[in-house]
Protein backbone atom coordinates (compact mmCIF):
# COMPACT_ATOMS: atom_id res chain seq x y z
CA UNK A 1 0.00 0.00 0.00
CA UNK A 2 1.36 3.39 -0.99
CA UNK A 3 1.41 6.51 1.17
CA UNK A 4 -1.85 8.38 1.81
CA UNK A 5 -2.03 11.94 0.54
CA UNK A 6 -4.48 13.29 3.12
CA UNK A 7 -3.58 13.06 6.83
CA UNK A 8 -5.80 10.97 9.04
CA UNK A 9 -8.24 12.99 11.19
CA UNK A 10 -6.49 11.74 14.34
CA UNK A 11 -3.04 12.72 13.13
CA UNK A 12 -1.59 15.66 15.07
CA UNK A 13 1.94 15.54 13.70
CA UNK A 14 4.05 13.55 11.28
CA UNK A 15 7.50 13.26 9.81
CA UNK A 16 9.59 10.79 7.84
CA UNK A 17 8.61 7.32 9.05
CA UNK A 18 6.31 8.40 11.89
CA UNK A 19 2.88 9.79 12.72
CA UNK A 20 1.62 11.02 16.11
CA UNK A 21 -1.81 11.42 17.63
CA UNK A 22 -2.39 13.20 20.93
CA UNK A 23 -5.24 12.60 23.34
CA UNK A 24 -6.45 13.83 26.71
CA UNK A 25 -8.74 10.85 27.25
CA UNK A 26 -8.42 9.33 30.74
CA UNK A 27 -8.67 5.86 29.18
CA UNK A 28 -7.20 5.40 25.69
CA UNK A 29 -8.96 2.58 23.86
CA UNK A 30 -8.86 0.86 20.49
CA UNK A 31 -11.86 2.77 19.16
CA UNK A 32 -12.92 2.49 15.53
CA UNK A 33 -11.11 5.76 14.85
CA UNK A 34 -7.91 4.65 16.57
CA UNK A 35 -7.98 1.31 14.76
CA UNK A 36 -8.38 3.08 11.42
CA UNK A 37 -5.54 5.44 12.33
CA UNK A 38 -3.18 2.54 13.12
CA UNK A 39 -4.11 0.80 9.87
CA UNK A 40 -3.50 3.99 7.89
CA UNK A 41 -0.15 4.71 9.51
CA UNK A 42 1.03 1.12 9.14
CA UNK A 43 -0.15 0.99 5.54
CA UNK A 44 1.89 4.11 4.83
CA UNK A 45 4.98 2.34 6.16
CA UNK A 46 5.23 4.60 9.22
CA UNK A 47 5.20 4.00 12.97
CA UNK A 48 2.45 5.32 15.20
CA UNK A 49 3.06 7.37 18.35
CA UNK A 50 0.20 7.87 20.81
CA UNK A 51 0.77 10.86 23.11
CA UNK A 52 -1.11 11.46 26.36
CA UNK A 53 -0.74 12.98 29.80
CA UNK A 54 0.66 11.08 32.79
CA UNK A 55 -2.74 10.26 34.27
CA UNK A 56 -4.12 8.51 31.18
CA UNK A 57 -4.44 4.73 31.07
CA UNK A 58 -4.47 2.48 28.01
CA UNK A 59 -6.64 -0.58 27.53
CA UNK A 60 -4.78 -3.87 27.06
CA UNK A 61 -6.57 -4.24 23.72
CA UNK A 62 -5.00 -1.03 22.37
CA UNK A 63 -1.64 -1.73 24.01
CA UNK A 64 -1.60 -5.13 22.29
CA UNK A 65 -2.52 -3.63 18.91
CA UNK A 66 0.02 -0.82 19.27
CA UNK A 67 2.80 -3.29 20.05
CA UNK A 68 1.81 -5.39 17.04
CA UNK A 69 2.48 -2.46 14.69
CA UNK A 70 5.68 -1.43 16.54
CA UNK A 71 4.02 1.73 17.78
CA UNK A 72 4.79 3.71 20.93
CA UNK A 73 3.00 5.45 23.78
CA UNK A 74 4.63 8.68 24.94
CA UNK A 75 3.72 10.57 28.11
CA UNK A 76 3.99 14.33 27.79
CA UNK A 77 5.37 16.12 30.88
CA UNK A 78 5.21 19.89 30.23
CA UNK A 79 6.39 20.70 33.75
CA UNK A 80 9.80 19.11 33.07
CA UNK A 81 12.24 21.58 31.44
CA UNK A 82 14.74 18.83 30.67
CA UNK A 83 12.45 16.51 28.69
CA UNK A 84 9.25 16.71 26.65
CA UNK A 85 8.11 13.44 28.16
CA UNK A 86 8.98 9.77 28.50
CA UNK A 87 8.42 6.41 26.90
CA UNK A 88 5.45 4.86 28.71
CA UNK A 89 6.90 1.38 28.32
CA UNK A 90 10.48 1.94 29.47
CA UNK A 91 10.31 5.24 31.37
CA UNK A 92 13.16 6.68 29.27
CA UNK A 93 13.31 10.48 29.25
CA UNK A 94 12.78 11.94 25.78
CA UNK A 95 14.35 15.20 24.67
CA UNK A 96 11.90 15.15 21.78
CA UNK A 97 8.93 12.95 20.97
CA UNK A 98 10.57 11.15 18.06
CA UNK A 99 13.44 9.96 20.27
CA UNK A 100 11.10 7.13 21.23
CA UNK A 101 11.69 5.62 17.78
CA UNK A 102 15.38 5.01 18.41
CA UNK A 103 16.61 1.96 20.26
CA UNK A 104 18.76 2.44 23.34
CA UNK A 105 21.09 0.35 25.41
CA UNK A 106 20.07 -0.88 28.84
CA UNK A 107 18.72 1.99 30.90
CA UNK A 108 20.12 3.13 34.22
CA UNK A 109 17.91 4.49 36.99
CA UNK A 110 19.10 8.01 36.13
CA UNK A 111 17.65 7.62 32.61
CA UNK A 112 14.13 7.12 33.97
CA UNK A 113 11.65 9.95 34.29
CA UNK A 114 10.56 10.55 37.92
CA UNK A 115 6.89 10.45 36.94
CA UNK A 116 7.44 6.89 35.69
CA UNK A 117 8.59 5.96 39.20
CA UNK A 118 5.41 7.04 40.96
CA UNK A 119 3.71 4.37 43.03
CA UNK A 120 0.23 3.37 41.83
CA UNK A 121 -2.76 4.37 43.93
CA UNK A 122 -4.11 0.83 44.04
CA UNK A 123 -3.16 -2.51 42.58
CA UNK A 124 -4.60 -5.97 42.09
CA UNK A 125 -3.02 -9.28 41.28
CA UNK A 126 -3.43 -10.23 37.64
CA UNK A 127 -2.87 -13.40 35.68
CA UNK A 128 -1.57 -12.72 32.17
CA UNK A 129 -1.25 -15.54 29.65
CA UNK A 130 -0.26 -15.92 26.00
CA UNK A 131 -1.18 -19.15 24.25
CA UNK A 132 -0.57 -20.13 20.63
CA UNK A 133 -2.67 -22.83 18.95
CA UNK A 134 -2.56 -24.34 15.47
CA UNK A 135 -5.59 -25.59 13.53
CA UNK A 136 -5.48 -27.78 10.44
CA UNK A 137 -7.58 -26.23 7.68
CA UNK A 138 -8.43 -29.70 6.36
CA UNK A 139 -10.74 -30.09 9.37
CA UNK A 140 -13.67 -27.98 10.59
CA UNK A 141 -12.30 -25.12 12.71
CA UNK A 142 -13.98 -23.13 15.49
CA UNK A 143 -11.88 -20.29 16.80
CA UNK A 144 -12.07 -18.75 20.27
CA UNK A 145 -11.85 -21.97 22.26
CA UNK A 146 -8.98 -20.76 24.43
CA UNK A 147 -10.91 -17.58 25.27
CA UNK A 148 -13.84 -19.69 26.48
CA UNK A 149 -11.50 -21.95 28.43
CA UNK A 150 -9.95 -18.90 30.10
CA UNK A 151 -13.24 -17.36 31.15
CA UNK A 152 -14.56 -20.65 32.48
CA UNK A 153 -11.34 -21.40 34.36
CA UNK A 154 -10.62 -17.95 35.76
CA UNK A 155 -14.03 -16.35 36.38
CA UNK A 156 -16.45 -19.29 36.02
CA UNK A 157 -18.38 -17.55 33.27
CA UNK A 158 -18.73 -17.31 29.51
CA UNK A 159 -17.40 -14.43 27.40
CA UNK A 160 -19.88 -11.57 27.22
CA UNK A 161 -18.99 -9.53 24.15
CA UNK A 162 -16.49 -9.34 21.34
CA UNK A 163 -15.51 -7.30 18.31
CA UNK A 164 -12.65 -5.71 16.37
CA UNK A 165 -12.73 -2.40 18.26
CA UNK A 166 -13.75 -0.96 21.61
CA UNK A 167 -16.26 -0.73 23.13
CA UNK A 168 -16.95 -4.44 22.66
CA UNK A 169 -20.71 -4.71 22.20
CA UNK A 170 -21.54 -7.74 20.02
CA UNK A 171 -22.72 -10.76 22.00
CA UNK A 172 -20.08 -13.48 22.15
CA UNK A 173 -20.48 -15.93 19.26
CA UNK A 174 -17.64 -18.30 18.33
CA UNK A 175 -19.28 -19.26 15.05
CA UNK A 176 -19.66 -15.63 13.97
CA UNK A 177 -16.06 -14.93 14.98
CA UNK A 178 -14.87 -17.93 12.98
CA UNK A 179 -16.89 -17.00 9.90
CA UNK A 180 -15.74 -13.38 9.89
CA UNK A 181 -12.15 -14.55 10.23
CA UNK A 182 -12.62 -16.99 7.36
CA UNK A 183 -13.91 -14.20 5.11
CA UNK A 184 -10.79 -12.14 5.83
CA UNK A 185 -8.30 -14.81 4.81
CA UNK A 186 -5.53 -14.41 3.81
CA UNK A 187 -5.47 -11.21 5.86
CA UNK A 188 -4.51 -11.44 9.53
CA UNK A 189 -7.47 -10.95 11.87
CA UNK A 190 -7.41 -9.39 15.33
CA UNK A 191 -10.37 -9.55 17.71
CA UNK A 192 -11.00 -8.80 21.37
CA UNK A 193 -13.44 -10.16 23.95
CA UNK A 194 -14.54 -9.15 27.41
CA UNK A 195 -16.24 -11.07 30.19
CA UNK A 196 -18.66 -9.46 32.62
CA UNK A 197 -17.96 -11.03 36.00
CA UNK A 198 -16.99 -10.10 39.55
CA UNK A 199 -13.36 -10.08 38.39
CA UNK A 200 -12.34 -8.29 35.19
CA UNK A 201 -11.17 -10.40 32.25
CA UNK A 202 -10.12 -9.30 28.77
CA UNK A 203 -8.81 -11.34 25.85
CA UNK A 204 -7.38 -10.65 22.43
CA UNK A 205 -7.23 -13.05 19.53
CA UNK A 206 -4.86 -12.92 16.58
CA UNK A 207 -5.39 -15.34 13.69
CA UNK A 208 -3.00 -15.78 10.78
CA UNK A 209 -2.73 -18.27 7.92
CA UNK A 210 0.60 -20.08 7.72
CA UNK A 211 1.98 -22.97 5.72
CA UNK A 212 0.97 -25.25 8.61
CA UNK A 213 -2.65 -24.06 8.86
CA UNK A 214 -4.35 -21.43 11.00
CA UNK A 215 -2.39 -20.12 13.97
CA UNK A 216 -4.45 -18.59 16.75
CA UNK A 217 -2.70 -16.54 19.43
CA UNK A 218 -4.78 -15.78 22.50
CA UNK A 219 -3.79 -13.28 25.17
CA UNK A 220 -5.66 -13.12 28.46
CA UNK A 221 -5.60 -10.53 31.25
CA UNK A 222 -7.53 -11.58 34.36
CA UNK A 223 -7.86 -9.76 37.68
CA UNK A 224 -7.52 -12.26 40.51
CA UNK A 225 -7.95 -10.10 43.60
CA UNK A 226 -6.47 -7.78 46.16
CA UNK A 227 -4.78 -8.25 49.53
CA UNK A 228 -6.40 -11.04 51.52
CA UNK A 229 -8.39 -12.39 48.58
CA UNK A 230 -8.21 -16.19 48.56
CA UNK A 231 -7.96 -16.22 44.77
CA UNK A 232 -4.55 -14.57 44.86
CA UNK A 233 -3.05 -17.52 46.72
CA UNK A 234 -4.28 -19.81 43.93
CA UNK A 235 -2.64 -17.87 41.07
CA UNK A 236 -0.26 -20.69 40.14
CA UNK A 237 -3.10 -23.21 40.27
CA UNK A 238 -5.24 -21.02 37.99
CA UNK A 239 -2.31 -20.78 35.56
CA UNK A 240 -1.82 -24.54 35.41
CA UNK A 241 -5.55 -25.17 34.98
CA UNK A 242 -5.77 -22.66 32.14
CA UNK A 243 -2.81 -24.10 30.26
CA UNK A 244 -4.09 -27.64 30.84
CA UNK A 245 -7.41 -26.66 29.26
CA UNK A 246 -5.58 -25.00 26.36
CA UNK A 247 -3.61 -28.21 25.79
CA UNK A 248 -6.82 -29.94 24.66
CA UNK A 249 -7.81 -27.29 22.10
CA UNK A 250 -6.51 -27.71 18.55
CA UNK A 251 -2.77 -28.30 18.36
CA UNK A 252 -1.17 -26.32 21.20
CA UNK A 253 2.18 -24.80 20.27
CA UNK A 254 3.38 -22.86 23.31
CA UNK A 255 1.77 -21.13 26.25
CA UNK A 256 3.09 -19.13 29.18
CA UNK A 257 1.29 -17.61 32.17
CA UNK A 258 2.56 -14.89 34.51
CA UNK A 259 1.43 -13.24 37.71
CA UNK A 260 1.80 -9.48 37.87
CA UNK A 261 0.14 -6.52 39.53
CA UNK A 262 -1.79 -3.77 37.82
CA UNK A 263 -4.90 -1.64 37.79
CA UNK A 264 -8.22 -3.14 38.96
CA UNK A 265 -9.72 -2.44 35.50
CA UNK A 266 -6.73 -4.14 33.79
CA UNK A 267 -5.76 -0.88 32.03
CA UNK A 268 -2.06 -0.27 31.43
CA UNK A 269 -0.58 2.56 33.48
CA UNK A 270 2.49 4.57 32.37
CA UNK A 271 4.34 3.62 35.53
CA UNK A 272 7.19 1.29 36.40
CA UNK A 273 5.92 -2.24 35.76
CA UNK A 274 5.90 -4.74 38.58
CA UNK A 275 8.17 -7.71 38.08
CA UNK A 276 6.07 -10.36 36.31
CA UNK A 277 6.49 -13.81 37.78
CA UNK A 278 6.33 -16.87 35.48
CA UNK A 279 3.81 -19.38 36.82
CA UNK A 280 3.56 -22.16 34.24
CA UNK A 281 4.79 -23.16 30.78
CA UNK A 282 2.95 -25.25 28.19
CA UNK A 283 5.05 -26.91 25.49
CA UNK A 284 2.84 -28.47 22.83
CA UNK A 285 3.77 -31.38 20.55
CA UNK A 286 5.56 -29.16 17.97
CA UNK A 287 7.64 -27.71 20.80
CA UNK A 288 8.47 -31.16 22.11
CA UNK A 289 9.56 -32.15 18.59
CA UNK A 290 11.69 -28.98 18.35
CA UNK A 291 13.41 -30.03 21.56
CA UNK A 292 14.03 -33.51 20.17
CA UNK A 293 12.89 -35.13 23.41
CA UNK A 294 10.27 -37.54 24.67
CA UNK A 295 7.53 -35.66 26.55
CA UNK A 296 7.44 -38.12 29.45
CA UNK A 297 11.23 -38.01 29.84
CA UNK A 298 11.31 -34.22 29.68
CA UNK A 299 8.58 -33.97 32.31
CA UNK A 300 10.43 -36.44 34.50
CA UNK A 301 13.54 -34.27 34.21
CA UNK A 302 11.87 -30.91 34.89
CA UNK A 303 8.68 -31.82 36.74
CA UNK A 304 5.14 -31.27 35.55
CA UNK A 305 2.65 -33.40 33.69
CA UNK A 306 2.17 -34.83 30.22
CA UNK A 307 -0.86 -33.21 28.56
CA UNK A 308 -2.81 -33.42 25.33
CA UNK A 309 -3.19 -36.47 23.14
CA UNK A 310 -1.43 -39.67 24.26
CA UNK A 311 -0.32 -40.15 20.65
CA UNK A 312 1.28 -36.71 20.31
CA UNK A 313 1.66 -35.37 23.86
CA UNK A 314 2.86 -32.05 25.18
CA UNK A 315 4.19 -30.99 28.56
CA UNK A 316 2.88 -28.64 31.24
CA UNK A 317 5.60 -27.47 33.60
CA UNK A 318 4.98 -25.46 36.81
CA UNK A 319 7.42 -22.60 37.30
CA UNK A 320 7.00 -20.23 40.24
CA UNK A 321 4.39 -18.62 42.47
CA UNK A 322 3.47 -15.05 43.36
CA UNK A 323 6.28 -15.23 45.91
CA UNK A 324 8.92 -15.80 43.22
CA UNK A 325 11.13 -18.54 41.88
CA UNK A 326 9.67 -18.62 38.38
CA UNK A 327 12.46 -16.82 36.56
CA UNK A 328 15.12 -18.98 38.21
CA UNK A 329 13.33 -22.18 37.28
CA UNK A 330 12.62 -21.01 33.73
CA UNK A 331 16.22 -19.91 33.23
CA UNK A 332 17.53 -23.22 34.54
CA UNK A 333 15.17 -25.16 32.29
CA UNK A 334 15.97 -23.22 29.12
CA UNK A 335 19.63 -23.13 30.08
CA UNK A 336 19.84 -26.88 29.54
CA UNK A 337 19.13 -26.34 25.83
CA UNK A 338 21.75 -25.51 23.25
CA UNK A 339 21.20 -22.42 21.10
CA UNK A 340 19.78 -24.37 18.17
CA UNK A 341 17.21 -26.19 20.30
CA UNK A 342 16.22 -23.00 22.12
CA UNK A 343 15.78 -21.11 18.85
CA UNK A 344 13.71 -23.97 17.47
CA UNK A 345 11.50 -24.03 20.55
CA UNK A 346 10.87 -20.28 20.55
CA UNK A 347 10.41 -20.32 16.79
CA UNK A 348 7.42 -22.65 17.16
CA UNK A 349 5.30 -19.73 18.38
CA UNK A 350 6.91 -16.31 17.83
CA UNK A 351 4.07 -14.48 19.57
CA UNK A 352 4.58 -16.46 22.77
CA UNK A 353 8.34 -15.98 22.50
CA UNK A 354 7.73 -12.23 22.13
CA UNK A 355 5.55 -12.24 25.26
CA UNK A 356 8.33 -13.99 27.14
CA UNK A 357 10.88 -11.42 25.97
CA UNK A 358 8.52 -8.57 26.91
CA UNK A 359 8.05 -9.97 30.41
CA UNK A 360 11.81 -10.37 30.72
CA UNK A 361 12.24 -6.73 29.69
CA UNK A 362 9.62 -5.66 32.25
CA UNK A 363 11.47 -7.59 34.92
CA UNK A 364 14.69 -5.82 33.94
CA UNK A 365 12.94 -2.43 33.94
CA UNK A 366 11.48 -2.97 37.39
CA UNK A 367 14.87 -4.04 38.73
CA UNK A 368 16.41 -0.81 37.37
CA UNK A 369 13.74 1.30 39.07
CA UNK A 370 14.18 1.58 42.85
CA UNK A 371 10.49 2.19 43.46
CA UNK A 372 9.29 -0.93 41.68
CA UNK A 373 7.75 -3.84 43.64
CA UNK A 374 10.04 -6.86 43.78
CA UNK A 375 7.26 -9.44 43.52
CA UNK A 376 3.67 -9.45 42.29
CA UNK A 377 1.90 -8.87 45.57
CA UNK A 378 -1.17 -6.61 45.29
CA UNK A 379 -1.71 -3.73 47.61
CA UNK A 380 -2.35 -0.04 47.96
CA UNK A 381 0.31 2.60 47.82
CA UNK A 382 0.16 6.27 48.53
C-alpha positions, 0 to 999 in steps of 0.5 A, spaced: 500 500 500 502 506 498 502 513 502 496 516 503 495 523 501 491 526 506 492 526 513 488 521 518 483 525 522 487 523 528 493 525 526 496 531 530 503 531 527 508 527 522 514 526 519 519 521 515 517 514 518 512 516 523 505 519 525 503 522 532 496 522 535 495 526 541 489 525 546 487 527 553 482 521 554 483 518 561 482 511 558 485 510 551 482 505 547 482 501 540 476 505 538 474 504 531 477 511 529 484 509 533 484 502 529 483 506 522 488 510 524 493 505 526 491 501 519 492 507 515 499 509 519 502 502 518 499 501 511 503 508 509 509 504 512 510 509 518 510 507 525 504 510 530 506 514 536 500 515 541 501 521 546 497 522 552 498 525 559 501 522 565 494 520 568 491 517 562 491 509 562 491 504 556 486 498 555 490 492 554 486 491 547 489 497 544 496 496 548 496 489 544 494 492 537 500 498 538 505 493 540 503 489 534 504 495 529 511 497 533 508 503 535 509 507 541 505 510 547 509 517 549 507 521 556 507 528 555 510 532 561 510 539 560 512 541 567 519 538 566 524 543 562 529 537 561 524 533 557 518 533 553 516 526 556 517 519 557 516 512 553 510 509 557 513 502 556 520 503 558 520 510 562 526 513 558 526 520 558 525 523 551 528 530 549 523 530 543 517 525 541 521 522 536 526 519 540 522 514 542 523 511 535 530 510 536 533 503 540 537 504 546 542 500 550 540 498 557 537 503 561 540 506 568 535 508 573 538 516 572 535 515 565 528 514 567 523 519 568 521 521 575 513 520 573 514 513 571 517 511 578 510 514 581 507 508 586 500 506 583 494 508 587 491 501 588 493 494 585 490 488 584 493 481 582 493 479 575 494 473 571 496 474 564 497 468 559 499 468 552 497 461 548 498 459 541 494 454 537 494 451 530 488 448 527 489 444 520 484 447 515 483 440 512 478 439 518 472 444 521 475 449 525 472 453 530 476 459 533 475 462 540 476 456 544 482 458 548 478 464 550 472 460 552 477 456 556 480 462 560 473 465 562 470 458 564 477 457 568 478 464 571 471 467 572 467 461 572 463 464 566 462 465 559 465 471 554 460 476 554 462 480 548 467 481 542 468 485 536 474 488 532 474 495 536 472 498 543 467 498 546 466 491 545 458 490 544 456 484 540 454 478 544 459 473 544 459 468 538 464 463 536 461 461 530 460 468 527 467 470 529 470 464 525 466 465 519 468 473 519 475 470 520 474 466 514 472 471 510 478 475 511 483 470 509 488 471 507 489 477 511 490 477 519 485 478 523 485 481 530 479 480 535 477 482 542 473 479 547 470 481 554 467 477 560 462 481 565 464 477 572 466 479 579 473 479 576 475 483 570 477 479 564 479 481 557 482 477 551 485 478 544 485 473 539 490 474 533 489 469 527 494 468 521 494 463 515 501 459 515 503 454 511 501 449 517 494 451 517 491 457 521 495 459 527 491 462 533 494 466 538 490 468 544 492 473 550 488 473 556 488 478 562 484 476 568 484 480 575 484 475 581 484 479 587 487 484 592 490 483 599 487 477 603 483 475 597 483 467 597 484 467 589 490 470 589 493 464 593 491 460 587 494 464 582 499 458 580 493 453 580 489 457 575 495 458 571 496 450 570 488 449 569 488 454 564 494 451 560 491 444 561 485 446 558 488 449 552 492 443 551 486 440 549 484 445 544 486 444 537 494 443 536 497 447 542 504 450 540 506 454 546 503 457 552 506 461 558 502 464 564 505 470 569 502 473 575 503 481 575 500 486 579 496 492 575 490 496 575 483 493 577 480 495 571 486 491 567 488 498 564 495 499 562 498 505 566 504 509 564 508 507 571 514 502 572 511 495 571 511 490 577 516 484 576 512 479 572 512 472 575 512 466 570 507 461 573 507 455 568 509 453 561 505 449 556 510 446 550 505 443 545 507 437 541 511 441 535 515 444 541 516 437 544 519 435 537 523 442 536 526 439 543 528 432 540 525 429 546 520 424 549 515 428 553 514 423 558 522 423 559 522 431 559 517 432 564 520 427 569 527 431 568 523 438 569 517 436 573 510 437 571 505 433 567 504 430 560 498 433 557 494 433 550 493 427 546 497 420 548 499 419 541 502 426 540 503 429 547 505 435 550 508 438 557 505 442 562 511 445 567 509 449 573 514 454 574 514 459 580 508 462 584 506 469 586 512 469 591 517 468 586 522 462 583 519 462 576 524 466 573 530 462 576 526 455 574 525 457 567 532 460 566 535 453 569 530 449 564 531 453 558 539 453 560 539 446 559 538 447 551 543 448 546 542 455 542 539 451 536 534 447 540 532 453 544 531 457 537 527 452 534 522 451 541 521 459 541 520 459 533 514 454 534 510 460 536 513 467 535 508 471 539 509 467 545 516 468 545 515 475 544 511 475 550 516 472 554 521 477 551 517 482 553 516 480 560 523 479 561 524 486 559 519 488 564 522 484 569 529 488 567 525 495 567 522 494 574 529 491 577 532 498 574 527 502 578 528 503 585 520 504 586 518 498 583 515 492 587 520 486 587 514 481 587 507 481 584 503 482 591 497 486 590 496 492 595 495 499 595 500 505 595 500 512 597 
